[in-house]
Amino acid sequence: MKPAPFTYRRAATLGEAVDLLAADPDAKVIAGGQSLVPMLNMRLARPGTLVDIGALSALDYVDVVAGRLEVGATATQADVAAHPLVRAHLPVLAAAIARIGHSQIRNRGTVCGSIAHHDPSAELPAVALALDAEILAFGPRGPVSYAAASFFTGTFDTALAADEIVTAVQFPLPAPATGWAFAEVARRSGDFALVGCVALLRTDAAGTVEEARLALFGVASTPVRLPEAEDLLTGRPATAEAFEEAARVAAEHLDPGSDSHASADYRREVAAHLVATTLADAFARTPAGSTADA
Ligand SMILES: Cc1cc2nc3c(=O)[nH]c(=O)nc-3n(C[C@H](O)[C@H](O)[C@H](O)COP(=O)(O)OP(=O)(O)OC[C@H]3O[C@@H](n4cnc5c(N)ncnc54)[C@H](O)[C@@H]3O)c2cc1C
């Protein structure tokens, strides 16, 4: 199919982009176009004006400021995954990006676009939630920021106002010696995940858990943190038994839906498996875990 007619405007500055967005209540931002163009072609989106932010080179950056890794709105997924600051400070972000679609998608798709788009099967909203990221935006009322915990409100829905543009996402860096893991299950390589999990684990030198962060995606209309499993782990030795128990507790608190791709039971079972395995993999990346017997 072909898209419904629309007006195309390429903004030269962030201010111009905000003005263009405000001028048409049916306007939409286009960044990498990797989600929006298919939606236009299928006529699932019919914007009056497309405001292209691709020329905003000032927003094409990755930086580390005050303990946060910041990714600007026009930085592509491929560039972010390959960036030395990401490799050094936030490898879990690179690992998550590597599971997005195919290289052609990652070469044009942006990190901020994925977060603004908020597909519940997408990797990056879950990473943002696991790390308590801040989403920075700009609109007619000036700058605004959203905590990831309240940003993702439902399938393809966020707290972002229609006249606001995401300008950057700030990921707080995990404390030193935090282990991490990212895993997902998809039917084929490059497909959207059925279920995925992000785990971050910090222990003391003896292997007692000081902090656990877990986020699942593909099990609800938004990514979900697993506070019961996180609390169960904290203060306990990081053992395979503890990880299995955390997985059981996590599964008990999930209420996934069934669809043509997978049943609710299957998603719950896969989620539990991923919680246990990502915790074990995250522990293996901690100083205590890397020397412990598996
Ligand atoms: C074949 C295929 C496979 C894919 N597989 C995956 C996958 O496995 N995992 C995954 O997560 N994604 C997948 N994607 C989607 C891809 O990751 C997109 O790049 C991403 O979802 C959106 O980023 P974008 O920059 O392309 O945004 P666009 O497509 O340009 O925009 C998407 C939406 O976000 C809004 N938006 C974008 N940027 C901003 C901004 N800065 N401020 C406000 N609103 C904004 C747009 O208005 C639009 O509503 C796939 C896409 C394709 C075509």
The ligand as an ORCA input file, in Angstrom:
! r2SCAN-3c Opt
* xyz 0 1
  C      11.799     -5.357      9.759
  C      11.859     -4.571     11.063
  C      12.264     -5.224     12.212
  C      12.329     -4.519     13.400
  N      12.694     -5.211     14.535
  C      12.720     -4.546     15.705
  C      13.072     -5.231     16.920
  O      13.386     -6.420     16.941
  N      13.077     -4.520     18.072
  C      12.739     -3.186     18.096
  O      12.738     -2.583     19.185
  N      12.417     -2.520     16.987
  C      12.396     -3.153     15.803
  N      12.078     -2.464     14.662
  C      11.760     -1.023     14.794
  C      13.045     -0.185     14.838
  O      13.807     -0.445     15.998
  C      12.761      1.334     14.835
  O      13.982      1.905     14.464
  C      12.339      1.982     16.130
  O      11.205      1.325     16.663
  C      11.933      3.438     15.929
  O      13.042      4.251     15.681
  P      13.051      5.243     14.448
  O      14.149      6.211     14.716
  O      13.122      4.453     13.202
  O      11.642      6.010     14.615
  P      10.541      6.400     13.544
  O      10.104      5.209     12.791
  O      10.992      7.580     12.776
  O       9.370      6.862     14.533
  C       8.651      5.909     15.298
  C       7.650      6.650     16.185
  O       8.343      7.370     17.213
  C       8.103      8.784     17.065
  N       9.391      9.438     17.289
  C      10.600      9.068     16.778
  N      11.566      9.864     17.258
  C      10.953     10.744     18.063
  C      11.427     11.821     18.870
  N      12.728     12.115     18.937
  N      10.518     12.535     19.592
  C       9.201     12.211     19.533
  N       8.692     11.202     18.817
  C       9.574     10.485     18.085
  C       7.548      8.988     15.671
  O       6.676     10.112     15.629
  C       6.810      7.682     15.444
  O       5.545      7.752     16.055
  C      12.013     -3.136     13.459
  C      11.637     -2.475     12.290
  C      11.554     -3.187     11.096
  C      11.145     -2.452      9.867
*
